Amino acid sequence: MQQVGENIKLARKRRKLTTIQVAERADIDRSTLYEIEKGNPSVSMGAYFNALRVLGLQDDFLKLAADDEYGRKLQNIELIGK
């Protein structure tokens, strides 16, 4: 989560947005954005998503667990055994 927070912080800075701007647009408190940028795992996924949306990175969020390589391997083993 720390790396995710750092990536969000870097994306905000690259866009030259302040913490106040991102927090307002994401409809979260500035302190919540600070916790997101630290990678605090107790912050809700919705808050992370809102911050990503403001930065135009919401599609990255949707990629989470999209490629279930392990699940496909388990499924293939089951299919081979039939």
C-alpha positions, 0 to 999 in steps of 0.5 A: 500500500505504501507504493500505491500511496507514493504512486498517487502522490507522484501522479498528483505532483506531475499534474501540478495539483495541490493536496487541497485541489485533489481532496476537494475534487475527490470529496475527501478531507485533506487529511484523508488524502495525506493518509492515502499518499502515505499508503495507509491501509485503513483508508477506504477503497472508495477514497483511494478510488476517488483520488485515482479518479481525480487524477484520471487513473481510475482504469488502473484501479479496475485492473486490480485482480483482473488477471487471475493467473493463479485461479486459471491454473487451478481451473486448468488442473481441475479441467485436465483431471476430468 
